[in-house]
Amino acid sequence: MIVDEYITVRGRQFFGVNIHDSGDKTSVKTGFVRTFGTCTALDMVESLKQHLSVFGITMERDLVGSTMDGDT
């Protein structure tokens, strides 16, 4: 999973979430997660868990790792 922050010209903050499958050599863009105000690491994890559950993906069972560029 790759998570990348995006801030609009109006100052709205989103995280783009992409899932990569190394076995199938595929990637899926799952969309954006909107955040409001300050987003702690724990808040982000909870938001991502809810977002991924729409696709039937759990962090504990389906993900091997995740990365962010740390630019926030």
PDB file of N, CA, C and O in Angstrom:
ATOM      1  N   MET A   1       0.847  -1.163   0.000  1.00  0.00           N
ATOM      2  CA  MET A   1       0.000   0.000   0.000  1.00  0.00           C
ATOM      3  C   MET A   1       0.895   1.228   0.000  1.00  0.00           C
ATOM      4  O   MET A   1       1.854   1.319   0.766  1.00  0.00           O
ATOM      5  N   ILE A   2       0.565   2.158  -0.864  1.00  0.00           N
ATOM      6  CA  ILE A   2       1.250   3.447  -0.896  1.00  0.00           C
ATOM      7  C   ILE A   2       0.223   4.526  -0.593  1.00  0.00           C
ATOM      8  O   ILE A   2      -0.853   4.562  -1.188  1.00  0.00           O
ATOM      9  N   VAL A   3       0.568   5.403   0.339  1.00  0.00           N
ATOM     10  CA  VAL A   3      -0.305   6.503   0.729  1.00  0.00           C
ATOM     11  C   VAL A   3       0.431   7.801   0.426  1.00  0.00           C
ATOM     12  O   VAL A   3       1.589   7.968   0.808  1.00  0.00           O
ATOM     13  N   ASP A   4      -0.239   8.715  -0.260  1.00  0.00           N
ATOM     14  CA  ASP A   4       0.387   9.988  -0.601  1.00  0.00           C
ATOM     15  C   ASP A   4      -0.577  11.126  -0.295  1.00  0.00           C
ATOM     16  O   ASP A   4      -1.749  11.079  -0.670  1.00  0.00           O
ATOM     17  N   GLU A   5      -0.078  12.138   0.382  1.00  0.00           N
ATOM     18  CA  GLU A   5      -0.913  13.279   0.748  1.00  0.00           C
ATOM     19  C   GLU A   5      -1.128  14.201  -0.446  1.00  0.00           C
ATOM     20  O   GLU A   5      -0.238  14.400  -1.272  1.00  0.00           O
ATOM     21  N   TYR A   6      -2.326  14.752  -0.512  1.00  0.00           N
ATOM     22  CA  TYR A   6      -2.669  15.726  -1.548  1.00  0.00           C
ATOM     23  C   TYR A   6      -3.449  16.855  -0.885  1.00  0.00           C
ATOM     24  O   TYR A   6      -4.416  16.610  -0.163  1.00  0.00           O
ATOM     25  N   ILE A   7      -3.024  18.096  -1.134  1.00  0.00           N
ATOM     26  CA  ILE A   7      -3.736  19.259  -0.611  1.00  0.00           C
ATOM     27  C   ILE A   7      -4.201  20.094  -1.792  1.00  0.00           C
ATOM     28  O   ILE A   7      -3.402  20.467  -2.651  1.00  0.00           O
ATOM     29  N   THR A   8      -5.499  20.386  -1.835  1.00  0.00           N
ATOM     30  CA  THR A   8      -6.063  21.151  -2.944  1.00  0.00           C
ATOM     31  C   THR A   8      -5.699  22.628  -2.804  1.00  0.00           C
ATOM     32  O   THR A   8      -5.195  23.055  -1.765  1.00  0.00           O
ATOM     33  N   VAL A   9      -5.957  23.400  -3.855  1.00  0.00           N
ATOM     34  CA  VAL A   9      -5.688  24.836  -3.799  1.00  0.00           C
ATOM     35  C   VAL A   9      -6.576  25.527  -2.762  1.00  0.00           C
ATOM     36  O   VAL A   9      -6.259  26.628  -2.312  1.00  0.00           O
ATOM     37  N   ARG A  10      -7.674  24.896  -2.384  1.00  0.00           N
ATOM     38  CA  ARG A  10      -8.549  25.429  -1.327  1.00  0.00           C
ATOM     39  C   ARG A  10      -8.132  24.964   0.063  1.00  0.00           C
ATOM     40  O   ARG A  10      -8.786  25.295   1.052  1.00  0.00           O
ATOM     41  N   GLY A  11      -7.048  24.200   0.141  1.00  0.00           N
ATOM     42  CA  GLY A  11      -6.527  23.757   1.425  1.00  0.00           C
ATOM     43  C   GLY A  11      -7.144  22.491   1.972  1.00  0.00           C
ATOM     44  O   GLY A  11      -6.915  22.151   3.132  1.00  0.00           O
ATOM     45  N   ARG A  12      -7.922  21.781   1.170  1.00  0.00           N
ATOM     46  CA  ARG A  12      -8.504  20.510   1.621  1.00  0.00           C
ATOM     47  C   ARG A  12      -7.446  19.418   1.530  1.00  0.00           C
ATOM     48  O   ARG A  12      -6.716  19.319   0.544  1.00  0.00           O
ATOM     49  N   GLN A  13      -7.378  18.608   2.568  1.00  0.00           N
ATOM     50  CA  GLN A  13      -6.335  17.585   2.653  1.00  0.00           C
ATOM     51  C   GLN A  13      -6.918  16.199   2.412  1.00  0.00           C
ATOM     52  O   GLN A  13      -7.952  15.835   2.971  1.00  0.00           O
ATOM     53  N   PHE A  14      -6.230  15.434   1.568  1.00  0.00           N
ATOM     54  CA  PHE A  14      -6.627  14.067   1.234  1.00  0.00           C
ATOM     55  C   PHE A  14      -5.402  13.162   1.272  1.00  0.00           C
ATOM     56  O   PHE A  14      -4.267  13.622   1.151  1.00  0.00           O
ATOM     57  N   PHE A  15      -5.652  11.875   1.442  1.00  0.00           N
ATOM     58  CA  PHE A  15      -4.627  10.862   1.258  1.00  0.00           C
ATOM     59  C   PHE A  15      -5.068   9.964   0.111  1.00  0.00           C
ATOM     60  O   PHE A  15      -6.149   9.379   0.159  1.00  0.00           O
ATOM     61  N   GLY A  16      -4.236   9.853  -0.917  1.00  0.00           N
ATOM     62  CA  GLY A  16      -4.488   8.926  -2.011  1.00  0.00           C
ATOM     63  C   GLY A  16      -3.956   7.562  -1.616  1.00  0.00           C
ATOM     64  O   GLY A  16      -2.850   7.452  -1.087  1.00  0.00           O
ATOM     65  N   VAL A  17      -4.738   6.523  -1.870  1.00  0.00           N
ATOM     66  CA  VAL A  17      -4.363   5.174  -1.434  1.00  0.00           C
ATOM     67  C   VAL A  17      -4.307   4.245  -2.639  1.00  0.00           C
ATOM     68  O   VAL A  17      -5.295   4.080  -3.354  1.00  0.00           O
ATOM     69  N   ASN A  18      -3.136   3.637  -2.857  1.00  0.00           N
ATOM     70  CA  ASN A  18      -2.944   2.673  -3.939  1.00  0.00           C
ATOM     71  C   ASN A  18      -2.482   1.347  -3.347  1.00  0.00           C
ATOM     72  O   ASN A  18      -1.657   1.314  -2.434  1.00  0.00           O
ATOM     73  N   ILE A  19      -3.024   0.259  -3.876  1.00  0.00           N
ATOM     74  CA  ILE A  19      -2.650  -1.089  -3.445  1.00  0.00           C
ATOM     75  C   ILE A  19      -1.894  -1.757  -4.586  1.00  0.00           C
ATOM     76  O   ILE A  19      -2.336  -1.725  -5.735  1.00  0.00           O
ATOM     77  N   HIS A  20      -0.752  -2.361  -4.265  1.00  0.00           N
ATOM     78  CA  HIS A  20       0.062  -3.043  -5.273  1.00  0.00           C
ATOM     79  C   HIS A  20       0.165  -4.524  -4.924  1.00  0.00           C
ATOM     80  O   HIS A  20       0.427  -4.879  -3.775  1.00  0.00           O
ATOM     81  N   ASP A  21      -0.040  -5.381  -5.914  1.00  0.00           N
ATOM     82  CA  ASP A  21       0.067  -6.829  -5.743  1.00  0.00           C
ATOM     83  C   ASP A  21       1.294  -7.300  -6.497  1.00  0.00           C
ATOM     84  O   ASP A  21       1.305  -7.303  -7.728  1.00  0.00           O
ATOM     85  N   SER A  22       2.330  -7.697  -5.767  1.00  0.00           N
ATOM     86  CA  SER A  22       3.577  -8.104  -6.421  1.00  0.00           C
ATOM     87  C   SER A  22       3.425  -9.431  -7.158  1.00  0.00           C
ATOM     88  O   SER A  22       4.134  -9.678  -8.134  1.00  0.00           O
ATOM     89  N   GLY A  23       2.514 -10.287  -6.706  1.00  0.00           N
ATOM     90  CA  GLY A  23       2.307 -11.567  -7.373  1.00  0.00           C
ATOM     91  C   GLY A  23       1.689 -11.416  -8.747  1.00  0.00           C
ATOM     92  O   GLY A  23       2.120 -12.053  -9.708  1.00  0.00           O
ATOM     93  N   ASP A  24       0.673 -10.565  -8.835  1.00  0.00           N
ATOM     94  CA  ASP A  24      -0.019 -10.336 -10.105  1.00  0.00           C
ATOM     95  C   ASP A  24       0.568  -9.176 -10.892  1.00  0.00           C
ATOM     96  O   ASP A  24       0.176  -8.933 -12.034  1.00  0.00           O
ATOM     97  N   LYS A  25       1.519  -8.449 -10.278  1.00  0.00           N
ATOM     98  CA  LYS A  25       2.112  -7.259 -10.910  1.00  0.00           C
ATOM     99  C   LYS A  25       1.035  -6.242 -11.278  1.00  0.00           C
ATOM    100  O   LYS A  25       1.084  -5.637 -12.348  1.00  0.00           O
ATOM    101  N   THR A  26       0.061  -6.057 -10.385  1.00  0.00           N
ATOM    102  CA  THR A  26      -1.029  -5.116 -10.636  1.00  0.00           C
ATOM    103  C   THR A  26      -1.080  -4.067  -9.532  1.00  0.00           C
ATOM    104  O   THR A  26      -0.523  -4.254  -8.451  1.00  0.00           O
ATOM    105  N   SER A  27      -1.749  -2.976  -9.822  1.00  0.00           N
ATOM    106  CA  SER A  27      -2.001  -1.965  -8.800  1.00  0.00           C
ATOM    107  C   SER A  27      -3.434  -1.475  -8.939  1.00  0.00           C
ATOM    108  O   SER A  27      -3.995  -1.432 -10.033  1.00  0.00           O
ATOM    109  N   VAL A  28      -4.007  -1.109  -7.807  1.00  0.00           N
ATOM    110  CA  VAL A  28      -5.385  -0.630  -7.770  1.00  0.00           C
ATOM    111  C   VAL A  28      -5.395   0.711  -7.051  1.00  0.00           C
ATOM    112  O   VAL A  28      -4.906   0.827  -5.927  1.00  0.00           O
ATOM    113  N   LYS A  29      -5.949   1.712  -7.701  1.00  0.00           N
ATOM    114  CA  LYS A  29      -6.127   3.018  -7.072  1.00  0.00           C
ATOM    115  C   LYS A  29      -7.468   2.984  -6.353  1.00  0.00           C
ATOM    116  O   LYS A  29      -8.522   2.956  -6.989  1.00  0.00           O
ATOM    117  N   THR A  30      -7.424   2.986  -5.026  1.00  0.00           N
ATOM    118  CA  THR A  30      -8.658   2.850  -4.260  1.00  0.00           C
ATOM    119  C   THR A  30      -9.341   4.183  -3.991  1.00  0.00           C
ATOM    120  O   THR A  30     -10.452   4.209  -3.463  1.00  0.00           O
ATOM    121  N   GLY A  31      -8.704   5.276  -4.340  1.00  0.00           N
ATOM    122  CA  GLY A  31      -9.325   6.585  -4.166  1.00  0.00           C
ATOM    123  C   GLY A  31      -8.668   7.398  -3.074  1.00  0.00           C
ATOM    124  O   GLY A  31      -7.552   7.118  -2.638  1.00  0.00           O
ATOM    125  N   PHE A  32      -9.400   8.422  -2.642  1.00  0.00           N
ATOM    126  CA  PHE A  32      -8.882   9.363  -1.658  1.00  0.00           C
ATOM    127  C   PHE A  32      -9.618   9.242  -0.338  1.00  0.00           C
ATOM    128  O   PHE A  32     -10.811   8.938  -0.294  1.00  0.00           O
ATOM    129  N   VAL A  33      -8.875   9.489   0.745  1.00  0.00           N
ATOM    130  CA  VAL A  33      -9.439   9.564   2.083  1.00  0.00           C
ATOM    131  C   VAL A  33      -9.324  11.020   2.516  1.00  0.00           C
ATOM    132  O   VAL A  33      -8.221  11.565   2.542  1.00  0.00           O
ATOM    133  N   ARG A  34     -10.437  11.657   2.854  1.00  0.00           N
ATOM    134  CA  ARG A  34     -10.425  13.065   3.270  1.00  0.00           C
ATOM    135  C   ARG A  34     -10.052  13.147   4.734  1.00  0.00           C
ATOM    136  O   ARG A  34     -10.552  12.374   5.552  1.00  0.00           O
ATOM    137  N   THR A  35      -9.180  14.076   5.066  1.00  0.00           N
ATOM    138  CA  THR A  35      -8.830  14.326   6.460  1.00  0.00           C
ATOM    139  C   THR A  35      -9.176  15.768   6.798  1.00  0.00           C
ATOM    140  O   THR A  35      -9.172  16.640   5.929  1.00  0.00           O
ATOM    141  N   PHE A  36      -9.472  16.003   8.050  1.00  0.00           N
ATOM    142  CA  PHE A  36      -9.850  17.336   8.513  1.00  0.00           C
ATOM    143  C   PHE A  36      -8.930  17.747   9.650  1.00  0.00           C
ATOM    144  O   PHE A  36      -8.789  17.018  10.632  1.00  0.00           O
ATOM    145  N   GLY A  37      -8.307  18.904   9.525  1.00  0.00           N
ATOM    146  CA  GLY A  37      -7.442  19.406  10.587  1.00  0.00           C
ATOM    147  C   GLY A  37      -6.221  18.529  10.782  1.00  0.00           C
ATOM    148  O   GLY A  37      -5.700  17.932   9.840  1.00  0.00           O
ATOM    149  N   THR A  38      -5.781  18.467  12.019  1.00  0.00           N
ATOM    150  CA  THR A  38      -4.608  17.668  12.352  1.00  0.00           C
ATOM    151  C   THR A  38      -4.962  16.186  12.307  1.00  0.00           C
ATOM    152  O   THR A  38      -5.995  15.763  12.825  1.00  0.00           O
ATOM    153  N   CYS A  39      -4.098  15.417  11.686  1.00  0.00           N
ATOM    154  CA  CYS A  39      -4.323  13.977  11.563  1.00  0.00           C
ATOM    155  C   CYS A  39      -3.143  13.251  12.199  1.00  0.00           C
ATOM    156  O   CYS A  39      -2.043  13.236  11.648  1.00  0.00           O
ATOM    157  N   THR A  40      -3.381  12.650  13.364  1.00  0.00           N
ATOM    158  CA  THR A  40      -2.320  11.884  14.010  1.00  0.00           C
ATOM    159  C   THR A  40      -2.139  10.553  13.285  1.00  0.00           C
ATOM    160  O   THR A  40      -2.965  10.172  12.456  1.00  0.00           O
ATOM    161  N   ALA A  41      -1.071   9.860  13.598  1.00  0.00           N
ATOM    162  CA  ALA A  41      -0.820   8.552  12.986  1.00  0.00           C
ATOM    163  C   ALA A  41      -1.953   7.578  13.307  1.00  0.00           C
ATOM    164  O   ALA A  41      -2.372   6.806  12.444  1.00  0.00           O
ATOM    165  N   LEU A  42      -2.447   7.613  14.541  1.00  0.00           N
ATOM    166  CA  LEU A  42      -3.539   6.710  14.925  1.00  0.00           C
ATOM    167  C   LEU A  42      -4.825   7.048  14.186  1.00  0.00           C
ATOM    168  O   LEU A  42      -5.563   6.153  13.775  1.00  0.00           O
ATOM    169  N   ASP A  43      -5.100   8.360  14.014  1.00  0.00           N
ATOM    170  CA  ASP A  43      -6.273   8.772  13.237  1.00  0.00           C
ATOM    171  C   ASP A  43      -6.161   8.290  11.796  1.00  0.00           C
ATOM    172  O   ASP A  43      -7.136   7.825  11.206  1.00  0.00           O
ATOM    173  N   MET A  44      -4.962   8.408  11.241  1.00  0.00           N
ATOM    174  CA  MET A  44      -4.746   7.996   9.854  1.00  0.00           C
ATOM    175  C   MET A  44      -4.953   6.493   9.691  1.00  0.00           C
ATOM    176  O   MET A  44      -5.586   6.054   8.731  1.00  0.00           O
ATOM    177  N   VAL A  45      -4.427   5.711  10.616  1.00  0.00           N
ATOM    178  CA  VAL A  45      -4.586   4.256  10.551  1.00  0.00           C
ATOM    179  C   VAL A  45      -6.062   3.886  10.600  1.00  0.00           C
ATOM    180  O   VAL A  45      -6.507   3.035   9.830  1.00  0.00           O
ATOM    181  N   GLU A  46      -6.824   4.507  11.489  1.00  0.00           N
ATOM    182  CA  GLU A  46      -8.259   4.213  11.582  1.00  0.00           C
ATOM    183  C   GLU A  46      -8.991   4.596  10.300  1.00  0.00           C
ATOM    184  O   GLU A  46      -9.850   3.851   9.828  1.00  0.00           O
ATOM    185  N   SER A  47      -8.654   5.757   9.735  1.00  0.00           N
ATOM    186  CA  SER A  47      -9.282   6.186   8.477  1.00  0.00           C
ATOM    187  C   SER A  47      -8.955   5.220   7.352  1.00  0.00           C
ATOM    188  O   SER A  47      -9.822   4.879   6.547  1.00  0.00           O
ATOM    189  N   LEU A  48      -7.699   4.776   7.296  1.00  0.00           N
ATOM    190  CA  LEU A  48      -7.293   3.839   6.247  1.00  0.00           C
ATOM    191  C   LEU A  48      -7.968   2.482   6.425  1.00  0.00           C
ATOM    192  O   LEU A  48      -8.359   1.855   5.440  1.00  0.00           O
ATOM    193  N   LYS A  49      -8.109   2.023   7.660  1.00  0.00           N
ATOM    194  CA  LYS A  49      -8.802   0.751   7.908  1.00  0.00           C
ATOM    195  C   LYS A  49     -10.236   0.814   7.400  1.00  0.00           C
ATOM    196  O   LYS A  49     -10.714  -0.117   6.753  1.00  0.00           O
ATOM    197  N   GLN A  50     -10.920   1.918   7.696  1.00  0.00           N
ATOM    198  CA  GLN A  50     -12.301   2.076   7.228  1.00  0.00           C
ATOM    199  C   GLN A  50     -12.357   2.125   5.706  1.00  0.00           C
ATOM    200  O   GLN A  50     -13.229   1.510   5.092  1.00  0.00           O
ATOM    201  N   HIS A  51     -11.428   2.855   5.100  1.00  0.00           N
ATOM    202  CA  HIS A  51     -11.387   2.979   3.641  1.00  0.00           C
ATOM    203  C   HIS A  51     -11.140   1.617   2.986  1.00  0.00           C
ATOM    204  O   HIS A  51     -11.822   1.256   2.027  1.00  0.00           O
ATOM    205  N   LEU A  52     -10.177   0.870   3.498  1.00  0.00           N
ATOM    206  CA  LEU A  52      -9.835  -0.430   2.914  1.00  0.00           C
ATOM    207  C   LEU A  52     -10.938  -1.464   3.117  1.00  0.00           C
ATOM    208  O   LEU A  52     -11.085  -2.379   2.307  1.00  0.00           O
ATOM    209  N   SER A  53     -11.713  -1.327   4.192  1.00  0.00           N
ATOM    210  CA  SER A  53     -12.779  -2.301   4.452  1.00  0.00           C
ATOM    211  C   SER A  53     -13.828  -2.299   3.341  1.00  0.00           C
ATOM    212  O   SER A  53     -14.486  -3.314   3.113  1.00  0.00           O
ATOM    213  N   VAL A  54     -13.989  -1.176   2.651  1.00  0.00           N
ATOM    214  CA  VAL A  54     -14.923  -1.094   1.517  1.00  0.00           C
ATOM    215  C   VAL A  54     -14.520  -2.082   0.420  1.00  0.00           C
ATOM    216  O   VAL A  54     -15.371  -2.582  -0.314  1.00  0.00           O
ATOM    217  N   PHE A  55     -13.221  -2.357   0.315  1.00  0.00           N
ATOM    218  CA  PHE A  55     -12.690  -3.254  -0.709  1.00  0.00           C
ATOM    219  C   PHE A  55     -12.451  -4.663  -0.171  1.00  0.00           C
ATOM    220  O   PHE A  55     -11.913  -5.516  -0.878  1.00  0.00           O
ATOM    221  N   GLY A  56     -12.848  -4.910   1.076  1.00  0.00           N
ATOM    222  CA  GLY A  56     -12.644  -6.224   1.677  1.00  0.00           C
ATOM    223  C   GLY A  56     -11.199  -6.477   2.067  1.00  0.00           C
ATOM    224  O   GLY A  56     -10.777  -7.629   2.173  1.00  0.00           O
ATOM    225  N   ILE A  57     -10.434  -5.406   2.283  1.00  0.00           N
ATOM    226  CA  ILE A  57      -9.014  -5.514   2.628  1.00  0.00           C
ATOM    227  C   ILE A  57      -8.834  -5.133   4.090  1.00  0.00           C
ATOM    228  O   ILE A  57      -9.367  -4.122   4.548  1.00  0.00           O
ATOM    229  N   THR A  58      -8.076  -5.954   4.823  1.00  0.00           N
ATOM    230  CA  THR A  58      -7.719  -5.608   6.196  1.00  0.00           C
ATOM    231  C   THR A  58      -6.213  -5.456   6.291  1.00  0.00           C
ATOM    232  O   THR A  58      -5.468  -6.161   5.609  1.00  0.00           O
ATOM    233  N   MET A  59      -5.766  -4.544   7.129  1.00  0.00           N
ATOM    234  CA  MET A  59      -4.326  -4.324   7.308  1.00  0.00           C
ATOM    235  C   MET A  59      -3.660  -5.550   7.923  1.00  0.00           C
ATOM    236  O   MET A  59      -2.538  -5.906   7.561  1.00  0.00           O
ATOM    237  N   GLU A  60      -4.355  -6.187   8.850  1.00  0.00           N
ATOM    238  CA  GLU A  60      -3.764  -7.323   9.563  1.00  0.00           C
ATOM    239  C   GLU A  60      -3.612  -8.554   8.672  1.00  0.00           C
ATOM    240  O   GLU A  60      -2.629  -9.284   8.801  1.00  0.00           O
ATOM    241  N   ARG A  61      -4.551  -8.795   7.784  1.00  0.00           N
ATOM    242  CA  ARG A  61      -4.550 -10.018   6.983  1.00  0.00           C
ATOM    243  C   ARG A  61      -3.944  -9.840   5.594  1.00  0.00           C
ATOM    244  O   ARG A  61      -3.262 -10.741   5.105  1.00  0.00           O
ATOM    245  N   ASP A  62      -4.178  -8.698   4.950  1.00  0.00           N
ATOM    246  CA  ASP A  62      -3.871  -8.564   3.528  1.00  0.00           C
ATOM    247  C   ASP A  62      -2.643  -7.726   3.185  1.00  0.00           C
ATOM    248  O   ASP A  62      -2.116  -7.848   2.079  1.00  0.00           O
ATOM    249  N   LEU A  63      -2.182  -6.891   4.088  1.00  0.00           N
ATOM    250  CA  LEU A  63      -1.080  -5.991   3.751  1.00  0.00           C
ATOM    251  C   LEU A  63       0.246  -6.481   4.309  1.00  0.00           C
ATOM    252  O   LEU A  63       0.331  -6.947   5.445  1.00  0.00           O
ATOM    253  N   VAL A  64       1.273  -6.364   3.485  1.00  0.00           N
ATOM    254  CA  VAL A  64       2.622  -6.711   3.920  1.00  0.00           C
ATOM    255  C   VAL A  64       3.345  -5.468   4.419  1.00  0.00           C
ATOM    256  O   VAL A  64       4.110  -5.537   5.381  1.00  0.00           O
ATOM    257  N   GLY A  65       3.107  -4.334   3.770  1.00  0.00           N
ATOM    258  CA  GLY A  65       3.765  -3.096   4.172  1.00  0.00           C
ATOM    259  C   GLY A  65       3.072  -1.894   3.577  1.00  0.00           C
ATOM    260  O   GLY A  65       2.223  -2.014   2.694  1.00  0.00           O
ATOM    261  N   SER A  66       3.450  -0.734   4.079  1.00  0.00           N
ATOM    262  CA  SER A  66       2.923   0.511   3.521  1.00  0.00           C
ATOM    263  C   SER A  66       4.016   1.561   3.585  1.00  0.00           C
ATOM    264  O   SER A  66       4.958   1.452   4.370  1.00  0.00           O
ATOM    265  N   THR A  67       3.879   2.585   2.744  1.00  0.00           N
ATOM    266  CA  THR A  67       4.884   3.638   2.718  1.00  0.00           C
ATOM    267  C   THR A  67       4.234   4.985   2.446  1.00  0.00           C
ATOM    268  O   THR A  67       3.190   5.084   1.800  1.00  0.00           O
ATOM    269  N   MET A  68       4.885   6.012   2.961  1.00  0.00           N
ATOM    270  CA  MET A  68       4.522   7.412   2.702  1.00  0.00           C
ATOM    271  C   MET A  68       5.818   8.156   2.463  1.00  0.00           C
ATOM    272  O   MET A  68       6.883   7.725   2.905  1.00  0.00           O
ATOM    273  N   ASP A  69       5.724   9.284   1.758  1.00  0.00           N
ATOM    274  CA  ASP A  69       6.947  10.029   1.489  1.00  0.00           C
ATOM    275  C   ASP A  69       7.376  10.918   2.653  1.00  0.00           C
ATOM    276  O   ASP A  69       8.483  11.457   2.635  1.00  0.00           O
ATOM    277  N   GLY A  70       6.536  11.080   3.652  1.00  0.00           N
ATOM    278  CA  GLY A  70       6.909  11.849   4.832  1.00  0.00           C
ATOM    279  C   GLY A  70       6.967  13.344   4.607  1.00  0.00           C
ATOM    280  O   GLY A  70       7.583  14.062   5.394  1.00  0.00           O
ATOM    281  N   ASP A  71       6.343  13.824   3.555  1.00  0.00           N
ATOM    282  CA  ASP A  71       6.401  15.234   3.204  1.00  0.00           C
ATOM    283  C   ASP A  71       5.423  16.073   4.001  1.00  0.00           C
ATOM    284  O   ASP A  71       5.398  17.293   3.838  1.00  0.00           O
ATOM    285  N   THR A  72       4.614  15.462   4.858  1.00  0.00           N
ATOM    286  CA  THR A  72       3.582  16.211   5.576  1.00  0.00           C
ATOM    287  C   THR A  72       4.115  16.887   6.802  1.00  0.00           C
ATOM    288  O   THR A  72       3.365  17.557   7.513  1.00  0.00           O
TER     289      THR A  72
END
